[in-house]
């Protein structure tokens, strides 16, 4: 059951009116001393204004292409944007504001400006098309948008023929036009008093990157943002004030929002925001900015390590790194080993979800173990449940259930009943707890392959295949079969110099049989030039299941 909600400071009550009913809330836990927040809390002000007020305005905050802002300079930019939203665009506290753009300092300033003014920030992935944008705008009844001018076309298409009817104000940035957000904000005051929001006023709506069906909007409070900053970063990542954060996840993805904006600001560190942080470009950016903390997906770590092994003396210098974080999908043991050999750094793995805001199970470098995700982050509790909602014995696979200071609050969505049961958040992941108490990922609950009566986790087969020296990347799914119900099918991208022929198929099948239980080997292997992935690097297994 939720705590009694505090009186809201938001004039537009759309979000609060559409919170789940009390009986559908997860149990919230605030046992740690650092989770005792004041009733009045604006997270943008807590992260930014408090830093400047403490005399640290000259500290470096954000870097990007052609931009280098201190905390004081960032505050001025944020304040001008907040003024333009309220005075120029008629923002009423509680209005939803769509943010559209690749990772740049300006997008970060827009996020902080919206939240400081009492708006609700709604991020959107840069590659979304008009149809998808319209779904988000209509579901959240978005009233305002701040959009990179280079991505304006799809937003314009979403509004065509009377579409996205609630969206009444749009401002474009990264534009030289006289009516661009930069030009409009430049005429506003550099002083802005943050709206004194309640700790449990909604400040953020994050749409899940669902693979099918209508997207779900998860709502998070100002308190949730600060709770996320107080748990995993402080207890597992342990960043320092002089750290320089960098990475690939978009700010529209909560993994990126936390890792590349909220968490560095929470300790007074700095962040580097680059628009295209691919495995081809991220290493050079790490070298250029002397970054110390990196956030990216397992696929990216593997690609960078493989390229570095082939690049010799010409490979980018990654010696500035001291912390590397992986999330978004399971971290194969082979990738962990490869990265450690390339850099000497043990990757910090973790699992989080959009519904929980950020990472809730993880292990620091000292306790990291190949194949395991870790243990519950301080502030969170986790168990593995059977189909009846009862805890399963150690070593048995079941459904992961989590609770803590953050939790699932879908925007007016019946799917709340599936995600939250008996006070627990059910993440949709299949896990087991091993004899050491570590949580070991098996698969998404809908990615378990049942073949000939055996339960086989696709990611386990993927991890085995990745140990073979010819395999660059792979994806494993179940394929319908008359005799066995399903068979294990692997989609494999080979490294240069290798051929996907019958001999290679047999070699890979034999290798898997020798690496894990023989019944788990892929009975079918298809070779691809590349695998389908989301903008955040997640393998889209559902696309591999579709007929060619």
C-alpha positions as CSV (number, residue, x, y, z in Angstrom):
1,X,0.0,0.0,0.0
2,X,1.3,3.5,-0.8
3,X,2.0,6.1,1.9
4,X,-0.7,8.7,2.2
5,X,0.1,11.2,-0.6
6,X,1.2,14.7,0.3
7,X,-0.8,17.7,-1.0
8,X,0.3,18.3,-4.6
9,X,1.8,21.5,-5.8
10,X,0.9,20.8,-9.4
11,X,-2.1,22.8,-10.8
12,X,-2.6,20.3,-13.6
13,X,-3.7,17.1,-11.8
14,X,-3.6,14.8,-14.8
15,X,-0.8,12.6,-13.5
16,X,-2.0,12.3,-9.9
17,X,-5.5,11.6,-11.0
18,X,-4.2,8.6,-13.0
19,X,-2.0,6.9,-10.5
20,X,-3.0,3.3,-9.8
21,X,-5.6,2.7,-7.1
22,X,-4.1,2.2,-3.7
23,X,-4.6,-1.6,-3.6
24,X,-2.5,-2.0,-6.8
25,X,0.6,-0.1,-5.5
26,X,3.8,-2.0,-4.6
27,X,5.0,-1.9,-1.0
28,X,7.4,0.9,-0.6
29,X,10.4,0.7,1.8
30,X,12.3,3.6,3.2
31,X,14.4,2.0,5.9
32,X,17.8,3.6,5.0
33,X,18.5,6.9,6.8
34,X,19.4,8.5,3.4
35,X,15.8,7.7,2.2
36,X,14.2,10.1,4.7
37,X,13.2,12.9,2.3
38,X,11.5,16.2,3.2
39,X,7.9,16.6,2.2
40,X,8.8,19.5,-0.1
41,X,11.3,18.3,-2.7
42,X,12.2,19.4,-6.3
43,X,14.8,16.9,-7.6
44,X,16.1,19.3,-10.2
45,X,16.8,21.9,-7.5
46,X,18.3,19.3,-5.2
47,X,20.7,18.2,-7.8
48,X,21.6,21.6,-9.3
49,X,20.7,24.6,-7.1
50,X,22.0,22.9,-4.0
51,X,25.4,22.4,-5.6
52,X,25.7,26.0,-6.6
53,X,24.4,27.2,-3.2
54,X,27.2,25.2,-1.6
55,X,29.8,27.2,-3.4
56,X,30.5,24.6,-6.1
57,X,29.2,26.5,-9.1
58,X,32.6,26.6,-10.7
59,X,32.8,22.8,-10.9
60,X,32.5,21.2,-14.3
61,X,29.0,19.8,-14.9
62,X,28.4,18.9,-18.5
63,X,30.5,18.6,-21.6
64,X,29.6,17.9,-25.2
65,X,30.6,18.9,-28.7
66,X,31.5,22.5,-28.4
67,X,30.0,22.8,-24.9
68,X,31.6,22.9,-21.5
69,X,29.3,24.1,-18.7
70,X,30.1,24.5,-15.1
71,X,27.3,23.9,-12.6
72,X,26.7,27.7,-12.4
73,X,26.5,27.9,-16.2
74,X,24.2,24.9,-16.4
75,X,22.0,26.5,-13.7
76,X,21.7,29.7,-15.8
77,X,20.7,27.8,-18.9
78,X,18.2,25.7,-17.0
79,X,16.7,28.8,-15.4
80,X,16.3,30.6,-18.7
81,X,14.6,27.5,-20.2
82,X,12.3,27.2,-17.2
83,X,11.3,30.9,-17.6
84,X,10.6,30.4,-21.4
85,X,8.5,27.4,-20.6
86,X,6.3,29.3,-18.1
87,X,6.3,32.8,-19.5
88,X,6.7,32.1,-23.2
89,X,5.0,28.8,-23.7
90,X,2.4,29.0,-21.0
91,X,3.5,25.9,-19.0
92,X,1.3,25.1,-16.1
93,X,2.8,22.9,-13.3
94,X,1.8,19.3,-14.0
95,X,1.8,19.7,-17.8
96,X,3.6,17.0,-19.6
97,X,6.5,18.1,-21.8
98,X,7.9,15.8,-24.6
99,X,11.7,15.9,-24.8
100,X,13.1,14.9,-28.2
101,X,16.7,14.7,-29.1
102,X,20.0,12.8,-29.0
103,X,22.2,13.0,-25.9
104,X,23.5,16.6,-25.7
105,X,24.0,19.2,-23.0
106,X,21.0,21.1,-24.3
107,X,18.7,18.1,-23.9
108,X,19.9,17.7,-20.3
109,X,19.3,21.4,-19.6
110,X,15.8,21.0,-21.0
111,X,15.0,18.0,-18.7
112,X,16.2,20.0,-15.7
113,X,14.3,23.1,-16.8
114,X,11.0,21.2,-17.2
115,X,11.3,19.5,-13.8
116,X,12.5,22.7,-12.0
117,X,9.4,24.5,-13.4
118,X,7.1,21.8,-12.1
119,X,6.5,20.2,-15.5
120,X,6.6,16.4,-16.1
121,X,9.4,15.4,-18.4
122,X,8.6,12.7,-21.0
123,X,11.6,11.5,-22.9
124,X,11.4,9.9,-26.3
125,X,13.9,7.8,-28.2
126,X,15.4,9.7,-31.2
127,X,14.5,7.0,-33.7
128,X,10.8,7.0,-32.9
129,X,8.5,7.6,-35.9
130,X,5.4,9.7,-36.1
131,X,3.0,6.8,-35.2
132,X,4.9,6.0,-32.1
133,X,5.2,9.7,-31.0
134,X,1.5,10.1,-31.5
135,X,0.8,7.2,-29.2
136,X,3.0,8.7,-26.5
137,X,1.5,12.2,-26.9
138,X,-2.1,10.9,-26.8
139,X,-1.6,8.6,-23.9
140,X,0.2,11.2,-21.7
141,X,-1.9,14.0,-23.1
142,X,1.3,15.9,-23.7
143,X,0.9,19.7,-24.0
144,X,4.4,20.9,-24.8
145,X,7.4,19.7,-26.7
146,X,11.1,20.7,-26.7
147,X,12.6,19.1,-29.8
148,X,16.0,19.1,-31.5
149,X,15.4,20.8,-34.9
150,X,17.0,17.9,-36.7
151,X,14.4,15.5,-35.4
152,X,11.4,17.8,-35.9
153,X,10.1,16.1,-39.1
154,X,8.5,13.1,-37.3
155,X,7.0,15.3,-34.7
156,X,5.4,17.4,-37.4
157,X,4.0,14.3,-39.1
158,X,2.5,13.2,-35.8
159,X,0.6,16.4,-35.6
160,X,-0.6,16.3,-39.2
161,X,-4.3,16.2,-39.9
162,X,-5.2,17.1,-36.4
163,X,-3.2,14.4,-34.7
164,X,-1.7,14.7,-31.3
165,X,-4.4,17.2,-30.5
166,X,-3.3,18.0,-26.9
167,X,0.2,19.2,-28.1
168,X,-0.2,23.0,-28.3
169,X,3.3,24.4,-27.9
170,X,6.6,23.3,-29.6
171,X,10.0,24.9,-29.4
172,X,13.0,23.7,-31.4
173,X,16.6,23.8,-30.2
174,X,19.9,23.4,-32.0
175,X,18.6,25.8,-34.5
176,X,19.7,29.3,-35.7
177,X,16.2,30.4,-36.3
178,X,15.0,33.6,-34.5
179,X,12.3,31.6,-32.7
180,X,14.6,28.7,-31.6
181,X,14.5,27.8,-27.9
182,X,18.1,29.1,-27.5
183,X,17.2,32.5,-28.9
184,X,13.9,32.7,-26.9
185,X,15.6,31.6,-23.6
186,X,18.5,34.0,-24.0
187,X,16.1,36.9,-23.3
188,X,14.9,35.4,-20.1
189,X,16.2,35.9,-16.6
190,X,19.0,33.7,-15.4
191,X,17.3,33.4,-12.0
192,X,14.4,31.1,-11.4
193,X,12.9,29.8,-8.2
194,X,12.2,26.1,-8.4
195,X,8.5,25.2,-8.0
196,X,8.2,23.9,-4.4
197,X,6.8,20.5,-5.5
198,X,5.8,17.8,-3.1
199,X,8.2,14.8,-2.7
200,X,5.5,12.6,-4.3
201,X,4.5,14.9,-7.2
202,X,5.2,13.2,-10.5
203,X,8.2,14.7,-12.3
204,X,8.9,12.0,-14.9
205,X,7.0,9.7,-17.2
206,X,9.1,7.0,-18.9
207,X,7.6,5.0,-21.6
208,X,8.7,1.4,-21.7
209,X,10.5,0.1,-24.8
210,X,7.8,-2.6,-25.2
211,X,8.2,-4.8,-28.2
212,X,4.5,-5.2,-29.0
213,X,1.3,-3.6,-28.2
214,X,0.6,-0.1,-26.8
215,X,3.5,1.4,-24.8
216,X,3.2,1.7,-21.0
217,X,4.0,4.9,-19.2
218,X,5.7,4.6,-15.9
219,X,5.4,7.5,-13.5
220,X,8.1,8.6,-11.0
221,X,8.1,11.1,-8.2
222,X,10.7,13.7,-7.3
223,X,11.3,11.4,-4.3
224,X,11.9,8.4,-6.6
225,X,14.7,10.3,-8.5
226,X,16.5,11.1,-5.3
227,X,16.0,7.6,-4.0
228,X,17.6,6.2,-7.1
229,X,20.6,8.5,-6.5
230,X,20.9,7.4,-2.9
231,X,20.9,3.6,-3.4
232,X,22.8,2.0,-6.2
233,X,25.3,4.7,-7.0
234,X,26.3,5.3,-3.4
235,X,26.5,1.7,-2.3
236,X,27.7,-0.1,-5.5
237,X,29.2,2.3,-8.0
238,X,30.8,4.6,-5.4
239,X,31.6,7.5,-7.7
240,X,34.0,10.3,-6.8
241,X,33.6,14.1,-7.3
242,X,36.2,14.2,-9.9
243,X,34.8,11.4,-12.0
244,X,33.9,12.0,-15.7
245,X,30.9,10.0,-16.7
246,X,30.3,8.9,-20.3
247,X,28.2,6.3,-22.1
248,X,25.8,5.2,-24.8
249,X,22.2,4.9,-23.4
250,X,19.9,7.7,-24.4
251,X,18.6,10.1,-21.7
252,X,15.1,9.0,-22.7
253,X,16.0,5.6,-21.3
254,X,16.1,5.6,-17.4
255,X,19.4,3.7,-17.5
256,X,20.9,6.7,-19.4
257,X,19.0,9.4,-17.4
258,X,20.4,8.0,-14.2
259,X,23.9,7.0,-15.3
260,X,24.6,10.0,-17.5
261,X,22.8,12.9,-15.7
262,X,21.3,12.2,-12.3
263,X,24.1,10.1,-10.7
264,X,27.0,12.3,-11.7
265,X,25.1,15.4,-10.5
266,X,24.3,13.8,-7.2
267,X,28.0,13.8,-6.2
268,X,29.1,16.9,-8.0
269,X,30.9,15.0,-10.8
270,X,30.7,15.8,-14.5
271,X,29.2,14.0,-17.5
272,X,30.0,13.8,-21.2
273,X,27.0,13.7,-23.5
274,X,27.7,12.6,-27.1
275,X,25.1,12.2,-29.8
276,X,26.4,9.0,-31.3
277,X,28.1,6.7,-28.8
278,X,28.5,3.6,-30.9
279,X,31.2,1.0,-30.3
280,X,33.1,2.8,-33.2
281,X,33.0,6.2,-31.7
282,X,32.7,5.7,-27.9
283,X,36.4,4.6,-27.4
284,X,37.7,7.8,-29.0
285,X,35.4,9.9,-26.9
286,X,36.6,8.2,-23.7
287,X,40.2,9.0,-24.7
288,X,39.3,12.6,-25.7
289,X,37.5,13.5,-22.5
290,X,39.6,11.3,-20.2
291,X,36.4,9.7,-19.0
292,X,36.5,7.6,-15.8
293,X,33.0,6.0,-15.6
294,X,31.4,4.3,-18.6
295,X,27.8,3.1,-19.0
296,X,26.9,0.9,-22.0
297,X,25.4,-2.4,-23.0
298,X,27.2,-5.8,-23.0
299,X,27.2,-5.8,-26.8
300,X,29.1,-2.6,-26.9
301,X,31.7,-3.7,-24.4
302,X,32.3,-6.8,-26.5
303,X,32.6,-5.0,-29.8
304,X,35.0,-2.4,-28.3
305,X,37.2,-5.1,-26.7
306,X,37.3,-7.1,-30.0
307,X,38.2,-4.0,-32.0
308,X,40.9,-3.1,-29.5
309,X,42.4,-6.5,-29.7
310,X,42.7,-6.0,-33.5
311,X,43.8,-2.4,-33.4
312,X,47.2,-2.7,-31.9
313,X,48.9,0.6,-31.0
314,X,46.3,2.5,-33.0
315,X,43.5,1.5,-30.6
316,X,42.1,4.4,-28.5
317,X,43.6,4.8,-25.0
318,X,41.1,3.6,-22.4
319,X,43.4,3.9,-19.4
320,X,41.4,6.8,-17.9
321,X,38.5,4.4,-17.1
322,X,38.2,3.1,-13.6
323,X,34.5,2.0,-13.5
324,X,32.5,0.3,-16.2
325,X,28.7,-0.4,-15.8
326,X,26.6,-2.8,-17.8
327,X,22.8,-3.1,-17.8
328,X,20.0,-3.4,-20.2
329,X,20.5,-7.1,-20.9
330,X,22.3,-10.0,-19.4
331,X,26.1,-9.7,-19.3
332,X,27.7,-12.9,-20.7
333,X,30.6,-14.3,-18.8
334,X,32.7,-14.3,-22.0
335,X,32.1,-10.5,-22.4
336,X,33.1,-9.9,-18.8
337,X,36.3,-11.9,-19.3
338,X,37.1,-10.2,-22.7
339,X,36.7,-6.7,-21.2
340,X,38.8,-7.5,-18.2
341,X,41.6,-8.8,-20.5
342,X,41.4,-5.6,-22.6
343,X,41.2,-3.1,-19.8
344,X,42.0,-4.8,-16.5
345,X,38.5,-3.5,-15.3
346,X,35.9,-5.8,-13.8
347,X,32.5,-4.7,-15.2
348,X,29.8,-3.8,-12.7
349,X,26.7,-5.6,-13.8
350,X,23.2,-4.8,-12.7
351,X,19.5,-5.3,-13.5
352,X,17.0,-2.5,-13.4
353,X,13.7,-1.6,-15.1
354,X,11.9,1.4,-16.3
355,X,9.2,0.6,-13.8
356,X,11.7,0.7,-10.9
357,X,13.6,3.6,-12.4
358,X,17.1,2.1,-12.1
359,X,19.3,-0.7,-10.9
360,X,18.1,-2.8,-7.9
361,X,20.3,-5.9,-8.1
362,X,24.0,-5.6,-8.7
363,X,27.5,-6.4,-7.4
364,X,30.6,-4.1,-7.2
365,X,33.9,-5.1,-8.6
366,X,35.0,-6.9,-5.5
367,X,32.0,-9.2,-5.5
368,X,31.3,-9.5,-9.2
369,X,31.1,-13.1,-10.4
370,X,30.8,-14.4,-14.0
371,X,27.3,-15.4,-14.9
372,X,25.7,-13.8,-11.8
373,X,24.0,-10.3,-11.6
374,X,24.6,-9.8,-7.9
375,X,22.6,-9.2,-4.7
376,X,19.8,-6.7,-3.9
377,X,21.1,-3.1,-3.7
378,X,20.9,-1.6,-0.2
379,X,17.4,-0.2,0.1
380,X,15.8,-3.0,-2.0
381,X,14.6,-6.5,-1.3
382,X,14.3,-9.3,-3.9
383,X,13.0,-12.9,-3.9
384,X,12.4,-15.6,-6.5
385,X,8.8,-16.8,-6.6
386,X,6.9,-19.7,-8.1
387,X,3.6,-19.3,-10.0
388,X,1.6,-19.3,-6.8
389,X,3.7,-16.4,-5.4
390,X,5.7,-18.5,-2.9
391,X,9.5,-18.3,-2.5
392,X,11.3,-21.1,-4.3
393,X,14.3,-23.0,-2.8
394,X,17.9,-21.9,-3.7
395,X,18.9,-23.1,-7.1
396,X,15.4,-23.3,-8.5
397,X,14.2,-21.0,-11.3
398,X,11.3,-18.7,-10.7
399,X,10.0,-15.2,-11.2
400,X,12.0,-12.3,-9.9
401,X,10.1,-10.0,-7.4
402,X,11.5,-6.8,-6.0
403,X,10.4,-4.0,-3.7
404,X,12.1,-0.9,-2.3
405,X,11.8,2.9,-2.2
406,X,10.8,3.0,-5.9
407,X,8.1,0.9,-7.6
408,X,5.8,0.5,-10.6
409,X,3.1,3.2,-11.1
410,X,1.7,2.8,-14.5
411,X,-0.3,5.7,-16.0
412,X,-3.9,4.5,-16.0
413,X,-3.1,1.0,-17.2
414,X,-4.7,-2.3,-16.4
415,X,-1.3,-4.0,-16.8
416,X,-0.5,-2.6,-13.3
417,X,-2.2,-5.7,-11.9
418,X,0.3,-8.0,-13.7
419,X,3.4,-6.1,-12.7
420,X,2.5,-5.6,-9.0
421,X,1.2,-8.6,-7.1
422,X,1.0,-8.8,-3.3
423,X,3.2,-5.7,-2.9
424,X,6.0,-7.0,-5.1
425,X,7.1,-5.7,-8.5
426,X,7.3,-8.7,-10.9
427,X,9.9,-7.7,-13.4
428,X,9.2,-10.4,-16.0
429,X,12.7,-12.0,-15.5
430,X,13.4,-15.6,-14.6
431,X,16.1,-15.9,-12.0
432,X,17.5,-18.3,-9.5
433,X,19.5,-17.7,-6.3
434,X,22.7,-19.7,-6.0
435,X,24.3,-21.2,-2.9
436,X,26.2,-17.9,-2.3
437,X,23.1,-15.9,-2.3
438,X,23.8,-14.3,-5.7
439,X,20.9,-13.8,-8.2
440,X,21.6,-15.5,-11.5
441,X,19.7,-14.4,-14.6
442,X,18.1,-17.2,-16.7
443,X,15.9,-15.4,-19.2
444,X,13.0,-13.1,-19.6
445,X,10.1,-15.2,-18.4
446,X,8.7,-15.2,-22.0
447,X,12.1,-16.2,-23.4
448,X,12.4,-19.6,-21.7
449,X,12.6,-22.3,-24.3
450,X,10.8,-25.6,-23.5
451,X,12.2,-28.4,-25.7
452,X,11.5,-32.0,-25.2
453,X,10.4,-31.4,-21.6
454,X,13.5,-29.4,-20.7
455,X,13.5,-25.7,-19.7
456,X,16.3,-23.9,-21.5
457,X,17.3,-20.3,-21.0
458,X,18.3,-18.7,-24.3
459,X,20.9,-16.3,-22.7
460,X,22.7,-19.3,-21.3
461,X,23.1,-20.8,-24.8
462,X,24.2,-17.4,-26.1
463,X,26.9,-17.2,-23.4
464,X,28.2,-20.5,-24.4
465,X,28.3,-19.6,-28.1
466,X,30.1,-16.3,-27.3
467,X,33.0,-18.3,-25.8
468,X,33.8,-19.7,-29.3
469,X,36.6,-17.7,-31.0
470,X,34.6,-17.5,-34.3
471,X,31.5,-15.9,-32.8
472,X,31.1,-12.1,-32.8
473,X,27.6,-11.9,-31.4
474,X,24.5,-14.2,-31.3
475,X,20.9,-14.5,-30.3
476,X,19.0,-17.6,-29.3
477,X,15.2,-18.2,-29.4
478,X,12.8,-21.1,-29.4
479,X,11.5,-22.4,-32.8
480,X,8.3,-24.4,-33.1
481,X,8.9,-28.1,-33.7
482,X,6.5,-31.0,-34.2
483,X,8.5,-33.5,-32.3
484,X,10.0,-31.5,-29.4
485,X,7.5,-28.7,-29.1
486,X,10.4,-26.2,-29.6
487,X,14.0,-26.5,-30.6
488,X,16.8,-24.1,-29.7
489,X,17.7,-21.9,-32.7
490,X,20.8,-19.7,-32.8
491,X,21.3,-16.6,-35.0
492,X,25.1,-16.0,-35.2
493,X,27.2,-13.2,-36.5
494,X,30.7,-14.5,-37.2
495,X,34.0,-12.6,-36.9
496,X,35.7,-11.7,-40.2
497,X,37.5,-14.6,-41.8
498,X,35.0,-17.3,-40.8
499,X,32.3,-18.9,-43.0
500,X,28.9,-19.9,-41.9
501,X,28.8,-23.3,-43.6
502,X,27.9,-26.8,-42.4
503,X,31.3,-27.4,-40.9
504,X,31.0,-24.2,-38.8
505,X,27.5,-25.2,-37.7
506,X,28.7,-28.6,-36.5
507,X,31.7,-27.0,-34.8
508,X,29.5,-24.6,-32.9
509,X,27.0,-27.3,-31.9
510,X,29.8,-29.6,-30.6
511,X,31.3,-26.6,-28.7
512,X,28.1,-25.8,-26.9
513,X,27.6,-29.5,-26.0
514,X,31.0,-29.5,-24.4
515,X,30.4,-26.2,-22.6
516,X,26.9,-26.6,-21.1
517,X,24.5,-29.5,-20.8
518,X,24.3,-31.2,-24.2
519,X,20.5,-31.0,-24.5
520,X,20.8,-27.2,-24.6
521,X,22.7,-27.1,-27.9
522,X,21.2,-25.2,-30.8
523,X,19.7,-27.7,-33.2
524,X,19.4,-25.0,-35.9
525,X,21.9,-22.2,-36.6
526,X,21.3,-19.3,-39.0
527,X,24.0,-16.9,-39.9
528,X,23.4,-13.2,-40.1
529,X,25.4,-10.1,-40.9
530,X,23.9,-8.3,-38.0
531,X,21.3,-8.8,-35.3
532,X,18.2,-6.6,-34.6
533,X,18.7,-4.4,-31.6
534,X,17.0,-1.5,-29.9
535,X,18.5,2.0,-29.6
536,X,19.8,1.0,-26.2
537,X,21.5,-2.1,-27.5
538,X,19.0,-4.7,-26.3
539,X,18.7,-7.8,-28.6
540,X,15.2,-7.9,-30.1
541,X,14.5,-11.6,-29.8
542,X,10.9,-11.2,-30.8
543,X,12.2,-10.2,-34.3
544,X,14.3,-13.3,-34.5
545,X,11.2,-15.3,-33.9
546,X,9.4,-13.7,-36.8
547,X,9.4,-15.5,-40.2
548,X,12.1,-14.2,-42.5
